[in-house]
Amino acid sequence: MLRDLLHEAYGAMQYNRRRTALTMLGMAWGIATVVLLLAYGNGFGRAAANIFANFGTKLMIMVPGRSSMQAGGQKAGAPIRFTLADVDTLTTNIPQITQITPEASKQANIQYETRTFNFSVTGNYSNVISIRALKLAEGRFYNPEDELQHARVAVIGS
């Protein structure tokens, strides 16, 4: 019975060669598409995991915004700004915080010789290198002594 079924299927494939070839091509194309999509999704997942791992683990970011309700004599929508005193308050009152750094960013014009460029400039404490798991291609990162001396140092990166 199985032999008859296979013989009949083979005969039908011989009779309709073009349809058989197109069906096989469609099946191969479908399998290849599924394999490529799975590989693409897996690669994307790994890339996203690497980006987050390089950004820093056990990391919490607080970003100032605007108040949503009226409070403390301020109307709703007033800008909320963090100060260095807020950083100190968080450090002393939350023992789970092992490292903390404030960060300020702004667009600035940077001049080199006769050319001027507009870059995003970010300032933070020297411990940001360990908080964000940063790696330098060459040179050194600024350190606490540079901060105390108000040294004019910078780390240039992308």
N, CA, C and O atoms as a GROMACS GRO file, in nm:
protein
  632
    1MET      N    1   0.082  -0.119   0.000
    1MET     CA    2   0.000   0.000   0.000
    1MET      C    3   0.086   0.126   0.000
    1MET      O    4   0.062   0.217  -0.078
    2LEU      N    5   0.188   0.131   0.087
    2LEU     CA    6   0.277   0.247   0.090
    2LEU      C    7   0.354   0.257  -0.041
    2LEU      O    8   0.379   0.366  -0.093
    3ARG      N    9   0.392   0.138  -0.094
    3ARG     CA   10   0.465   0.136  -0.221
    3ARG      C   11   0.378   0.193  -0.333
    3ARG      O   12   0.428   0.268  -0.417
    4ASP      N   13   0.252   0.159  -0.336
    4ASP     CA   14   0.161   0.210  -0.438
    4ASP      C   15   0.144   0.362  -0.425
    4ASP      O   16   0.139   0.434  -0.525
    5LEU      N   17   0.135   0.408  -0.303
    5LEU     CA   18   0.119   0.552  -0.278
    5LEU      C   19   0.241   0.629  -0.326
    5LEU      O   20   0.228   0.733  -0.390
    6LEU      N   21   0.359   0.580  -0.294
    6LEU     CA   22   0.483   0.646  -0.338
    6LEU      C   23   0.495   0.641  -0.490
    6LEU      O   24   0.538   0.738  -0.552
    7HIS      N   25   0.458   0.528  -0.552
    7HIS     CA   26   0.465   0.515  -0.697
    7HIS      C   27   0.370   0.614  -0.764
    7HIS      O   28   0.405   0.675  -0.865
    8GLU      N   29   0.252   0.630  -0.709
    8GLU     CA   30   0.154   0.724  -0.765
    8GLU      C   31   0.204   0.868  -0.750
    8GLU      O   32   0.189   0.948  -0.842
    9ALA      N   33   0.262   0.902  -0.635
    9ALA     CA   34   0.316   1.037  -0.613
    9ALA      C   35   0.431   1.065  -0.709
    9ALA      O   36   0.440   1.174  -0.765
   10TYR      N   37   0.517   0.966  -0.729
   10TYR     CA   38   0.630   0.983  -0.821
   10TYR      C   39   0.580   1.003  -0.964
   10TYR      O   40   0.633   1.086  -1.038
   11GLY      N   41   0.479   0.928  -1.002
   11GLY     CA   42   0.421   0.942  -1.135
   11GLY      C   43   0.361   1.080  -1.155
   11GLY      O   44   0.375   1.139  -1.262
   12ALA      N   45   0.293   1.132  -1.052
   12ALA     CA   46   0.233   1.266  -1.062
   12ALA      C   47   0.342   1.372  -1.074
   12ALA      O   48   0.326   1.470  -1.148
   13MET      N   49   0.453   1.353  -1.002
   13MET     CA   50   0.563   1.450  -1.012
   13MET      C   51   0.628   1.444  -1.149
   13MET      O   52   0.669   1.548  -1.203
   14GLN      N   53   0.639   1.325  -1.208
   14GLN     CA   54   0.695   1.312  -1.342
   14GLN      C   55   0.604   1.378  -1.446
   14GLN      O   56   0.651   1.439  -1.542
   15TYR      N   57   0.474   1.363  -1.426
   15TYR     CA   58   0.378   1.418  -1.521
   15TYR      C   59   0.374   1.570  -1.515
   15TYR      O   60   0.364   1.636  -1.619
   16ASN      N   61   0.383   1.628  -1.395
   16ASN     CA   62   0.377   1.774  -1.375
   16ASN      C   63   0.513   1.826  -1.329
   16ASN      O   64   0.526   1.872  -1.216
   17ARG      N   65   0.611   1.818  -1.415
   17ARG     CA   66   0.748   1.854  -1.376
   17ARG      C   67   0.761   2.002  -1.338
   17ARG      O   68   0.826   2.035  -1.240
   18ARG      N   69   0.699   2.089  -1.415
   18ARG     CA   70   0.709   2.233  -1.388
   18ARG      C   71   0.645   2.266  -1.252
   18ARG      O   72   0.703   2.340  -1.173
   19ARG      N   73   0.528   2.211  -1.227
   19ARG     CA   74   0.461   2.234  -1.100
   19ARG      C   75   0.544   2.178  -0.985
   19ARG      O   76   0.554   2.240  -0.879
   20THR      N   77   0.603   2.063  -1.005
   20THR     CA   78   0.687   2.001  -0.903
   20THR      C   79   0.808   2.088  -0.873
   20THR      O   80   0.844   2.111  -0.757
   21ALA      N   81   0.873   2.138  -0.980
   21ALA     CA   82   0.991   2.223  -0.963
   21ALA      C   83   0.954   2.352  -0.891
   21ALA      O   84   1.026   2.396  -0.801
   22LEU      N   85   0.843   2.414  -0.930
   22LEU     CA   86   0.801   2.539  -0.865
   22LEU      C   87   0.762   2.516  -0.719
   22LEU      O   88   0.790   2.600  -0.633
   23THR      N   89   0.700   2.403  -0.690
   23THR     CA   90   0.664   2.371  -0.552
   23THR      C   91   0.789   2.351  -0.468
   23THR      O   92   0.798   2.401  -0.355
   24MET      N   93   0.887   2.278  -0.523
   24MET     CA   94   1.012   2.257  -0.450
   24MET      C   95   1.086   2.389  -0.429
   24MET      O   96   1.142   2.413  -0.322
   25LEU      N   97   1.086   2.474  -0.533
   25LEU     CA   98   1.150   2.605  -0.520
   25LEU      C   99   1.080   2.689  -0.413
   25LEU      O  100   1.147   2.755  -0.333
   26GLY      N  101   0.948   2.686  -0.411
   26GLY     CA  102   0.873   2.761  -0.310
   26GLY      C  103   0.901   2.711  -0.169
   26GLY      O  104   0.913   2.790  -0.076
   27MET      N  105   0.911   2.579  -0.154
   27MET     CA  106   0.941   2.523  -0.023
   27MET      C  107   1.083   2.562   0.021
   27MET      O  108   1.104   2.598   0.137
   28ALA      N  109   1.179   2.555  -0.071
   28ALA     CA  110   1.316   2.593  -0.038
   28ALA      C  111   1.324   2.741  -0.001
   28ALA      O  112   1.391   2.779   0.095
   29TRP      N  113   1.253   2.824  -0.079
   29TRP     CA  114   1.252   2.968  -0.051
   29TRP      C  115   1.190   2.996   0.086
   29TRP      O  116   1.241   3.079   0.161
   30GLY      N  117   1.082   2.929   0.118
   30GLY     CA  118   1.016   2.948   0.248
   30GLY      C  119   1.105   2.906   0.363
   30GLY      O  120   1.114   2.975   0.464
   31ILE      N  121   1.172   2.792   0.349
   31ILE     CA  122   1.262   2.745   0.454
   31ILE      C  123   1.378   2.842   0.472
   31ILE      O  124   1.415   2.876   0.584
   32ALA      N  125   1.436   2.887   0.360
   32ALA     CA  126   1.547   2.983   0.367
   32ALA      C  127   1.503   3.113   0.434
   32ALA      O  128   1.578   3.171   0.513
   33THR      N  129   1.384   3.159   0.402
   33THR     CA  130   1.332   3.283   0.462
   33THR      C  131   1.316   3.268   0.612
   33THR      O  132   1.353   3.357   0.688
   34VAL      N  133   1.260   3.157   0.656
   34VAL     CA  134   1.241   3.134   0.799
   34VAL      C  135   1.376   3.128   0.870
   34VAL      O  136   1.392   3.186   0.977
   35VAL      N  137   1.472   3.057   0.812
   35VAL     CA  138   1.605   3.047   0.872
   35VAL      C  139   1.670   3.184   0.882
   35VAL      O  140   1.727   3.218   0.986
   36LEU      N  141   1.662   3.264   0.775
   36LEU     CA  142   1.721   3.398   0.778
   36LEU      C  143   1.653   3.488   0.880
   36LEU      O  144   1.721   3.563   0.951
   37LEU      N  145   1.522   3.483   0.888
   37LEU     CA  146   1.451   3.566   0.986
   37LEU      C  147   1.485   3.526   1.129
   37LEU      O  148   1.501   3.613   1.215
   38LEU      N  149   1.496   3.397   1.155
   38LEU     CA  150   1.535   3.353   1.289
   38LEU      C  151   1.678   3.397   1.322
   38LEU      O  152   1.705   3.440   1.433
   39ALA      N  153   1.768   3.385   1.224
   39ALA     CA  154   1.906   3.429   1.247
   39ALA      C  155   1.912   3.579   1.269
   39ALA      O  156   1.986   3.627   1.356
   40TYR      N  157   1.835   3.654   1.192
   40TYR     CA  158   1.832   3.799   1.207
   40TYR      C  159   1.779   3.837   1.345
   40TYR      O  160   1.835   3.923   1.412
   41GLY      N  161   1.671   3.773   1.387
   41GLY     CA  162   1.614   3.802   1.519
   41GLY      C  163   1.709   3.766   1.631
   41GLY      O  164   1.721   3.840   1.729
   42ASN      N  165   1.777   3.654   1.619
   42ASN     CA  166   1.874   3.611   1.720
   42ASN      C  167   1.991   3.709   1.726
   42ASN      O  168   2.036   3.746   1.834
   43GLY      N  169   2.040   3.751   1.609
   43GLY     CA  170   2.150   3.848   1.605
   43GLY      C  171   2.109   3.982   1.662
   43GLY      O  172   2.188   4.046   1.733
   44PHE      N  173   1.988   4.025   1.633
   44PHE     CA  174   1.939   4.151   1.688
   44PHE      C  175   1.929   4.144   1.839
   44PHE      O  176   1.964   4.239   1.909
   45GLY      N  177   1.880   4.031   1.890
   45GLY     CA  178   1.870   4.014   2.035
   45GLY      C  179   2.006   4.019   2.102
   45GLY      O  180   2.022   4.081   2.208
   46ARG      N  181   2.106   3.954   2.040
   46ARG     CA  182   2.241   3.957   2.096
   46ARG      C  183   2.299   4.098   2.092
   46ARG      O  184   2.364   4.142   2.187
   47ALA      N  185   2.276   4.170   1.982
   47ALA     CA  186   2.327   4.306   1.970
   47ALA      C  187   2.264   4.397   2.076
   47ALA      O  188   2.333   4.477   2.138
   48ALA      N  189   2.135   4.384   2.097
   48ALA     CA  190   2.067   4.465   2.199
   48ALA      C  191   2.120   4.431   2.338
   48ALA      O  192   2.140   4.521   2.420
   49ALA      N  193   2.143   4.304   2.365
   49ALA     CA  194   2.197   4.263   2.495
   49ALA      C  195   2.337   4.320   2.516
   49ALA      O  196   2.370   4.363   2.626
   50ASN      N  197   2.419   4.321   2.410
   50ASN     CA  198   2.554   4.378   2.421
   50ASN      C  199   2.549   4.528   2.445
   50ASN      O  200   2.628   4.581   2.523
   51ILE      N  201   2.457   4.596   2.380
   51ILE     CA  202   2.445   4.741   2.400
   51ILE      C  203   2.410   4.771   2.544
   51ILE      O  204   2.469   4.859   2.606
   52PHE      N  205   2.313   4.699   2.599
   52PHE     CA  206   2.274   4.722   2.737
   52PHE      C  207   2.382   4.680   2.834
   52PHE      O  208   2.401   4.744   2.938
   53ALA      N  209   2.455   4.572   2.804
   53ALA     CA  210   2.564   4.529   2.891
   53ALA      C  211   2.676   4.632   2.893
   53ALA      O  212   2.735   4.657   2.997
   54ASN      N  213   2.705   4.692   2.777
   54ASN     CA  214   2.809   4.794   2.771
   54ASN      C  215   2.764   4.924   2.836
   54ASN      O  216   2.847   5.002   2.882
   55PHE      N  217   2.635   4.946   2.840
   55PHE     CA  218   2.583   5.068   2.901
   55PHE      C  219   2.602   5.066   3.052
   55PHE      O  220   2.618   5.171   3.114
   56GLY      N  221   2.600   4.949   3.111
   56GLY     CA  222   2.620   4.935   3.255
   56GLY      C  223   2.512   4.848   3.314
   56GLY      O  224   2.394   4.858   3.278
   57THR      N  225   2.552   4.763   3.406
   57THR     CA  226   2.454   4.676   3.471
   57THR      C  227   2.417   4.736   3.606
   57THR      O  228   2.494   4.812   3.664
   58LYS      N  229   2.301   4.700   3.655
   58LYS     CA  230   2.251   4.753   3.783
   58LYS      C  231   2.256   4.905   3.782
   58LYS      O  232   2.303   4.968   3.877
   59LEU      N  233   2.208   4.963   3.677
   59LEU     CA  234   2.217   5.106   3.655
   59LEU      C  235   2.078   5.168   3.658
   59LEU      O  236   1.984   5.114   3.599
   60MET      N  237   2.065   5.280   3.728
   60MET     CA  238   1.940   5.354   3.730
   60MET      C  239   1.969   5.497   3.688
   60MET      O  240   2.065   5.558   3.735
   61ILE      N  241   1.888   5.549   3.600
   61ILE     CA  242   1.907   5.685   3.551
   61ILE      C  243   1.786   5.768   3.590
   61ILE      O  244   1.672   5.728   3.566
   62MET      N  245   1.811   5.882   3.651
   62MET     CA  246   1.704   5.975   3.685
   62MET      C  247   1.720   6.098   3.597
   62MET      O  248   1.827   6.160   3.594
   63VAL      N  249   1.615   6.131   3.527
   63VAL     CA  250   1.619   6.244   3.434
   63VAL      C  251   1.520   6.349   3.482
   63VAL      O  252   1.404   6.318   3.507
   64PRO      N  253   1.565   6.474   3.494
   64PRO     CA  254   1.470   6.578   3.536
   64PRO      C  255   1.365   6.600   3.428
   64PRO      O  256   1.387   6.574   3.309
   65GLY      N  257   1.253   6.648   3.471
   65GLY     CA  258   1.145   6.675   3.376
   65GLY      C  259   1.065   6.795   3.420
   65GLY      O  260   1.122   6.898   3.456
   66ARG      N  261   0.935   6.782   3.417
   66ARG     CA  262   0.846   6.890   3.459
   66ARG      C  263   0.745   6.833   3.559
   66ARG      O  264   0.708   6.716   3.552
   67SER      N  265   0.702   6.919   3.650
   67SER     CA  266   0.604   6.875   3.749
   67SER      C  267   0.469   6.854   3.680
   67SER      O  268   0.433   6.928   3.588
   68SER      N  269   0.397   6.754   3.725
   68SER     CA  270   0.267   6.727   3.665
   68SER      C  271   0.153   6.792   3.742
   68SER      O  272   0.042   6.807   3.691
   69MET      N  273   0.182   6.831   3.867
   69MET     CA  274   0.080   6.894   3.950
   69MET      C  275   0.139   7.017   4.019
   69MET      O  276   0.260   7.032   4.029
   70GLN      N  277   0.051   7.103   4.065
   70GLN     CA  278   0.094   7.220   4.140
   70GLN      C  279   0.142   7.176   4.278
   70GLN      O  280   0.074   7.100   4.346
   71ALA      N  281   0.260   7.223   4.318
   71ALA     CA  282   0.314   7.185   4.450
   71ALA      C  283   0.421   7.286   4.491
   71ALA      O  284   0.492   7.339   4.406
   72GLY      N  285   0.431   7.310   4.621
   72GLY     CA  286   0.536   7.396   4.674
   72GLY      C  287   0.540   7.536   4.616
   72GLY      O  288   0.647   7.593   4.600
   73GLY      N  289   0.426   7.590   4.584
   73GLY     CA  290   0.422   7.724   4.528
   73GLY      C  291   0.454   7.730   4.379
   73GLY      O  292   0.454   7.837   4.320
   74GLN      N  293   0.482   7.617   4.319
   74GLN     CA  294   0.512   7.611   4.176
   74GLN      C  295   0.388   7.560   4.102
   74GLN      O  296   0.316   7.473   4.151
   75LYS      N  297   0.364   7.616   3.986
   75LYS     CA  298   0.251   7.569   3.907
   75LYS      C  299   0.287   7.438   3.835
   75LYS      O  300   0.405   7.404   3.823
   76ALA      N  301   0.187   7.368   3.788
   76ALA     CA  302   0.209   7.245   3.712
   76ALA      C  303   0.288   7.277   3.586
   76ALA      O  304   0.264   7.379   3.521
   77GLY      N  305   0.381   7.190   3.551
   77GLY     CA  306   0.463   7.211   3.432
   77GLY      C  307   0.592   7.283   3.460
   77GLY      O  308   0.669   7.312   3.368
   78ALA      N  309   0.620   7.315   3.589
   78ALA     CA  310   0.746   7.382   3.623
   78ALA      C  311   0.862   7.284   3.605
   78ALA      O  312   0.848   7.166   3.638
   79PRO      N  313   0.975   7.332   3.554
   79PRO     CA  314   1.088   7.241   3.535
   79PRO      C  315   1.144   7.192   3.668
   79PRO      O  316   1.153   7.268   3.765
   80ILE      N  317   1.182   7.066   3.672
   80ILE     CA  318   1.245   7.006   3.790
   80ILE      C  319   1.393   6.990   3.758
   80ILE      O  320   1.429   6.930   3.657
   81ARG      N  321   1.477   7.042   3.843
   81ARG     CA  322   1.622   7.034   3.823
   81ARG      C  323   1.684   6.966   3.944
   81ARG      O  324   1.642   6.988   4.058
   82PHE      N  325   1.784   6.883   3.918
   82PHE     CA  326   1.858   6.819   4.026
   82PHE      C  327   1.980   6.903   4.058
   82PHE      O  328   2.036   6.969   3.970
   83THR      N  329   2.022   6.900   4.183
   83THR     CA  330   2.142   6.972   4.226
   83THR      C  331   2.242   6.872   4.284
   83THR      O  332   2.209   6.756   4.305
   84LEU      N  333   2.364   6.920   4.310
   84LEU     CA  334   2.463   6.833   4.374
   84LEU      C  335   2.418   6.795   4.515
   84LEU      O  336   2.455   6.689   4.565
   85ALA      N  337   2.339   6.882   4.580
   85ALA     CA  338   2.284   6.848   4.711
   85ALA      C  339   2.190   6.728   4.700
   85ALA      O  340   2.186   6.644   4.791
   86ASP      N  341   2.115   6.717   4.591
   86ASP     CA  342   2.029   6.601   4.569
   86ASP      C  343   2.112   6.474   4.556
   86ASP      O  344   2.072   6.368   4.606
   87VAL      N  345   2.225   6.483   4.490
   87VAL     CA  346   2.315   6.368   4.476
   87VAL      C  347   2.365   6.325   4.613
   87VAL      O  348   2.366   6.206   4.644
   88ASP      N  349   2.406   6.422   4.695
   88ASP     CA  350   2.453   6.390   4.831
   88ASP      C  351   2.341   6.328   4.915
   88ASP      O  352   2.365   6.235   4.991
   89THR      N  353   2.220   6.381   4.902
   89THR     CA  354   2.106   6.328   4.977
   89THR      C  355   2.077   6.183   4.938
   89THR      O  356   2.054   6.099   5.025
   90LEU      N  357   2.080   6.155   4.810
   90LEU     CA  358   2.058   6.017   4.764
   90LEU      C  359   2.166   5.924   4.818
   90LEU      O  360   2.137   5.813   4.862
   91THR      N  361   2.291   5.968   4.813
   91THR     CA  362   2.403   5.885   4.858
   91THR      C  363   2.392   5.853   5.007
   91THR      O  364   2.416   5.740   5.048
   92THR      N  365   2.359   5.953   5.088
   92THR     CA  366   2.355   5.931   5.233
   92THR      C  367   2.230   5.856   5.278
   92THR      O  368   2.234   5.785   5.379
   93ASN      N  369   2.118   5.872   5.208
   93ASN     CA  370   1.993   5.813   5.254
   93ASN      C  371   1.958   5.678   5.193
   93ASN      O  372   1.868   5.609   5.242
   94ILE      N  373   2.027   5.638   5.088
   94ILE     CA  374   1.998   5.510   5.024
   94ILE      C  375   2.125   5.426   5.026
   94ILE      O  376   2.212   5.444   4.940
   95PRO      N  377   2.136   5.334   5.122
   95PRO     CA  378   2.260   5.257   5.134
   95PRO      C  379   2.286   5.162   5.017
   95PRO      O  380   2.400   5.120   4.998
   96GLN      N  381   2.184   5.129   4.940
   96GLN     CA  382   2.204   5.039   4.826
   96GLN      C  383   2.281   5.105   4.712
   96GLN      O  384   2.330   5.036   4.622
   97ILE      N  385   2.291   5.237   4.713
   97ILE     CA  386   2.366   5.306   4.608
   97ILE      C  387   2.514   5.291   4.638
   97ILE      O  388   2.564   5.341   4.739
   98THR      N  389   2.584   5.221   4.550
   98THR     CA  390   2.728   5.202   4.570
   98THR      C  391   2.808   5.309   4.498
   98THR      O  392   2.915   5.348   4.546
   99GLN      N  393   2.759   5.357   4.385
   99GLN     CA  394   2.825   5.464   4.312
   99GLN      C  395   2.718   5.554   4.252
   99GLN      O  396   2.609   5.509   4.216
  100ILE      N  397   2.751   5.682   4.243
  100ILE     CA  398   2.656   5.777   4.186
  100ILE      C  399   2.735   5.886   4.116
  100ILE      O  400   2.843   5.924   4.160
  101THR      N  401   2.681   5.936   4.008
  101THR     CA  402   2.743   6.048   3.939
  101THR      C  403   2.634   6.136   3.878
  101THR      O  404   2.542   6.086   3.813
  102PRO      N  405   2.644   6.265   3.899
  102PRO     CA  406   2.554   6.354   3.826
  102PRO      C  407   2.605   6.367   3.684
  102PRO      O  408   2.722   6.342   3.656
  103GLU      N  409   2.518   6.407   3.595
  103GLU     CA  410   2.559   6.424   3.456
  103GLU      C  411   2.487   6.543   3.398
  103GLU      O  412   2.366   6.560   3.416
  104ALA      N  413   2.562   6.626   3.329
  104ALA     CA  414   2.503   6.742   3.261
  104ALA      C  415   2.549   6.738   3.116
  104ALA      O  416   2.666   6.715   3.088
  105SER      N  417   2.456   6.762   3.025
  105SER     CA  418   2.489   6.760   2.883
  105SER      C  419   2.436   6.885   2.817
  105SER      O  420   2.334   6.941   2.856
  106LYS      N  421   2.508   6.929   2.716
  106LYS     CA  422   2.461   7.041   2.634
  106LYS      C  423   2.533   7.040   2.502
  106LYS      O  424   2.642   6.985   2.489
  107GLN      N  425   2.473   7.101   2.405
  107GLN     CA  426   2.537   7.118   2.276
  107GLN      C  427   2.634   7.236   2.287
  107GLN      O  428   2.599   7.339   2.343
  108ALA      N  429   2.753   7.219   2.233
  108ALA     CA  430   2.853   7.326   2.242
  108ALA      C  431   2.933   7.333   2.114
  108ALA      O  432   2.952   7.232   2.045
  109ASN      N  433   2.979   7.452   2.084
  109ASN     CA  434   3.068   7.471   1.970
  109ASN      C  435   3.211   7.444   2.015
  109ASN      O  436   3.258   7.506   2.110
  110ILE      N  437   3.278   7.354   1.947
  110ILE     CA  438   3.416   7.318   1.978
  110ILE      C  439   3.502   7.369   1.864
  110ILE      O  440   3.475   7.341   1.747
  111GLN      N  441   3.606   7.443   1.899
  111GLN     CA  442   3.692   7.500   1.796
  111GLN      C  443   3.826   7.429   1.796
  111GLN      O  444   3.888   7.409   1.901
  112TYR      N  445   3.870   7.391   1.677
  112TYR     CA  446   4.002   7.331   1.658
  112TYR      C  447   4.067   7.403   1.542
  112TYR      O  448   4.019   7.398   1.429
  113GLU      N  449   4.177   7.472   1.573
  113GLU     CA  450   4.246   7.556   1.476
  113GLU      C  451   4.146   7.655   1.417
  113GLU      O  452   4.094   7.739   1.490
  114THR      N  453   4.118   7.647   1.289
  114THR     CA  454   4.028   7.746   1.228
  114THR      C  455   3.886   7.691   1.208
  114THR      O  456   3.799   7.761   1.156
  115ARG      N  457   3.864   7.567   1.248
  115ARG     CA  458   3.733   7.506   1.224
  115ARG      C  459   3.653   7.497   1.354
  115ARG      O  460   3.710   7.480   1.462
  116THR      N  461   3.523   7.508   1.342
  116THR     CA  462   3.433   7.498   1.456
  116THR      C  463   3.334   7.384   1.432
  116THR      O  464   3.277   7.371   1.324
  117PHE      N  465   3.314   7.303   1.536
  117PHE     CA  466   3.223   7.190   1.528
  117PHE      C  467   3.121   7.201   1.640
  117PHE      O  468   3.149   7.258   1.745
  118ASN      N  469   3.002   7.148   1.617
  118ASN     CA  470   2.899   7.145   1.720
  118ASN      C  471   2.886   7.003   1.771
  118ASN      O  472   2.849   6.912   1.695
  119PHE      N  473   2.916   6.983   1.899
  119PHE     CA  474   2.911   6.850   1.960
  119PHE      C  475   2.827   6.853   2.086
  119PHE      O  476   2.804   6.958   2.145
  120SER      N  477   2.784   6.736   2.126
  120SER     CA  478   2.721   6.719   2.256
  120SER      C  479   2.832   6.701   2.358
  120SER      O  480   2.915   6.611   2.343
  121VAL      N  481   2.836   6.785   2.460
  121VAL     CA  482   2.939   6.780   2.564
  121VAL      C  483   2.871   6.734   2.692
  121VAL      O  484   2.768   6.789   2.732
  122THR      N  485   2.930   6.635   2.757
  122THR     CA  486   2.873   6.577   2.879
  122THR      C  487   2.975   6.586   2.990
  122THR      O  488   3.092   6.555   2.971
  123GLY      N  489   2.930   6.629   3.107
  123GLY     CA  490   3.016   6.635   3.224
  123GLY      C  491   2.963   6.545   3.334
  123GLY      O  492   2.842   6.540   3.357
  124ASN      N  493   3.053   6.474   3.401
  124ASN     CA  494   3.015   6.388   3.513
  124ASN      C  495   3.138   6.359   3.598
  124ASN      O  496   3.248   6.403   3.566
  125TYR      N  497   3.118   6.284   3.706
  125TYR     CA  498   3.229   6.248   3.793
  125TYR      C  499   3.316   6.142   3.726
  125TYR      O  500   3.273   6.076   3.632
  126SER      N  501   3.437   6.126   3.777
  126SER     CA  502   3.530   6.031   3.717
  126SER      C  503   3.488   5.886   3.735
  126SER      O  504   3.535   5.799   3.662
  127ASN      N  505   3.400   5.857   3.831
  127ASN     CA  506   3.359   5.718   3.850
  127ASN      C  507   3.261   5.670   3.744
  127ASN      O  508   3.220   5.554   3.747
  128VAL      N  509   3.224   5.756   3.650
  128VAL     CA  510   3.133   5.715   3.543
  128VAL      C  511   3.195   5.603   3.459
  128VAL      O  512   3.122   5.526   3.397
  129ILE      N  513   3.327   5.595   3.455
  129ILE     CA  514   3.393   5.490   3.376
  129ILE      C  515   3.358   5.352   3.429
  129ILE      O  516   3.343   5.258   3.351
  130SER      N  517   3.346   5.337   3.560
  130SER     CA  518   3.309   5.207   3.615
  130SER      C  519   3.157   5.188   3.620
  130SER      O  520   3.109   5.075   3.607
  131ILE      N  521   3.083   5.296   3.637
  131ILE     CA  522   2.936   5.285   3.641
  131ILE      C  523   2.883   5.240   3.505
  131ILE      O  524   2.798   5.152   3.497
  132ARG      N  525   2.933   5.300   3.400
  132ARG     CA  526   2.884   5.270   3.266
  132ARG      C  527   2.968   5.165   3.194
  132ARG      O  528   2.942   5.136   3.077
  133ALA      N  529   3.068   5.109   3.260
  133ALA     CA  530   3.155   5.006   3.201
  133ALA      C  531   3.217   5.056   3.071
  133ALA      O  532   3.215   4.987   2.969
  134LEU      N  533   3.272   5.178   3.076
  134LEU     CA  534   3.334   5.237   2.957
  134LEU      C  535   3.474   5.180   2.937
  134LEU      O  536   3.542   5.142   3.032
  135LYS      N  537   3.515   5.174   2.811
  135LYS     CA  538   3.649   5.129   2.778
  135LYS      C  539   3.713   5.234   2.688
  135LYS      O  540   3.649   5.285   2.596
  136LEU      N  541   3.838   5.265   2.716
  136LEU     CA  542   3.910   5.363   2.636
  136LEU      C  543   3.998   5.291   2.534
  136LEU      O  544   4.060   5.189   2.564
  137ALA      N  545   4.002   5.346   2.413
  137ALA     CA  546   4.090   5.289   2.311
  137ALA      C  547   4.235   5.322   2.342
  137ALA      O  548   4.324   5.240   2.322
  138GLU      N  549   4.257   5.444   2.392
  138GLU     CA  550   4.392   5.484   2.431
  138GLU      C  551   4.383   5.602   2.527
  138GLU      O  552   4.278   5.665   2.540
  139GLY      N  553   4.494   5.630   2.594
  139GLY     CA  554   4.497   5.739   2.691
  139GLY      C  555   4.440   5.696   2.825
  139GLY      O  556   4.427   5.577   2.853
  140ARG      N  557   4.408   5.795   2.908
  140ARG     CA  558   4.353   5.765   3.040
  140ARG      C  559   4.227   5.847   3.062
  140ARG      O  560   4.204   5.949   2.997
  141PHE      N  561   4.147   5.800   3.154
  141PHE     CA  562   4.026   5.870   3.192
  141PHE      C  563   4.062   5.972   3.299
  141PHE      O  564   4.159   5.953   3.372
  142TYR      N  565   3.985   6.078   3.310
  142TYR     CA  566   4.013   6.175   3.416
  142TYR      C  567   3.985   6.111   3.551
  142TYR      O  568   3.903   6.019   3.561
  143ASN      N  569   4.053   6.159   3.655
  143ASN     CA  570   4.044   6.095   3.786
  143ASN      C  571   4.004   6.197   3.893
  143ASN      O  572   3.990   6.316   3.862
  144PRO      N  573   3.983   6.154   4.018
  144PRO     CA  574   3.941   6.247   4.124
  144PRO      C  575   4.039   6.363   4.145
  144PRO      O  576   3.997   6.473   4.180
  145GLU      N  577   4.169   6.339   4.125
  145GLU     CA  578   4.266   6.448   4.139
  145GLU      C  579   4.241   6.556   4.034
  145GLU      O  580   4.252   6.675   4.063
  146ASP      N  581   4.207   6.514   3.912
  146ASP     CA  582   4.174   6.611   3.808
  146ASP      C  583   4.053   6.694   3.849
  146ASP      O  584   4.049   6.815   3.824
  147GLU      N  585   3.956   6.631   3.913
  147GLU     CA  586   3.837   6.703   3.958
  147GLU      C  587   3.872   6.804   4.066
  147GLU      O  588   3.827   6.919   4.062
  148LEU      N  589   3.954   6.762   4.164
  148LEU     CA  590   3.994   6.853   4.273
  148LEU      C  591   4.072   6.972   4.221
  148LEU      O  592   4.056   7.083   4.271
  149GLN      N  593   4.156   6.950   4.122
  149GLN     CA  594   4.239   7.058   4.067
  149GLN      C  595   4.166   7.138   3.960
  149GLN      O  596   4.222   7.233   3.903
  150HIS      N  597   4.042   7.101   3.932
  150HIS     CA  598   3.966   7.165   3.823
  150HIS      C  599   4.048   7.166   3.695
  150HIS      O  600   4.051   7.265   3.622
  151ALA      N  601   4.112   7.053   3.670
  151ALA     CA  602   4.197   7.041   3.551
  151ALA      C  603   4.111   7.048   3.425
  151ALA      O  604   3.996   7.003   3.422
  152ARG      N  605   4.168   7.106   3.324
  152ARG     CA  606   4.097   7.118   3.197
  152ARG      C  607   4.128   6.993   3.114
  152ARG      O  608   4.215   6.994   3.026
  153VAL      N  609   4.056   6.887   3.144
  153VAL     CA  610   4.078   6.759   3.077
  153VAL      C  611   3.948   6.715   3.012
  153VAL      O  612   3.839   6.759   3.049
  154ALA      N  613   3.961   6.628   2.914
  154ALA     CA  614   3.843   6.578   2.844
  154ALA      C  615   3.871   6.438   2.792
  154ALA      O  616   3.985   6.401   2.765
  155VAL      N  617   3.765   6.363   2.778
  155VAL     CA  618   3.772   6.234   2.711
  155VAL      C  619   3.690   6.249   2.584
  155VAL      O  620   3.572   6.283   2.588
  156ILE      N  621   3.753   6.223   2.472
  156ILE     CA  622   3.686   6.239   2.343
  156ILE      C  623   3.643   6.101   2.296
  156ILE      O  624   3.723   6.007   2.292
  157GLY      N  625   3.518   6.089   2.262
  157GLY     CA  626   3.469   5.958   2.219
  157GLY      C  627   3.345   5.969   2.135
  157GLY      O  628   3.293   6.078   2.109
  158SER      N  629   3.299   5.855   2.094
  158SER     CA  630   3.178   5.852   2.012
  158SER      C  631   3.072   5.770   2.080
  158SER      O  632   2.962   5.756   2.027
   0.00000   0.00000   0.00000
